[in-house]
Amino acid sequence: MALAHSKVTAQGQVSVPAKVRQRLGVGPGSVLEWDEDGDRVIVRKAGRYSSEEIHRVLFSKTPGRRTLEEMKRGIQQNIRKRHAGR
């Protein structure tokens, strides 16, 4: 039996049922990923940051290796910058 049902609007929009939102822990502004698995489509909560974003922060154009503290500081600065306007 299905967890819940949704109807697709003429614009292709879908409302996420309350049971599904609660189960995934999502709310306004959350990003969902849609993935294909054979003849099924899987919807899941997207990760906060893509691997590309993490790589860009950790391995910027500055040459040389970084200490753990430098990496942590870089991640914190990026998070602050990303969320400054919210």
Secondary structure, DSSP 8 states (H G I E B T S, - for coil): --S----B-TTS-B---HHHHHHHT--TT--EEEEEETTEEEEEE--SS-HHHHHHHHT-S--S---HHHHHHHHHHHHHHHHTT-
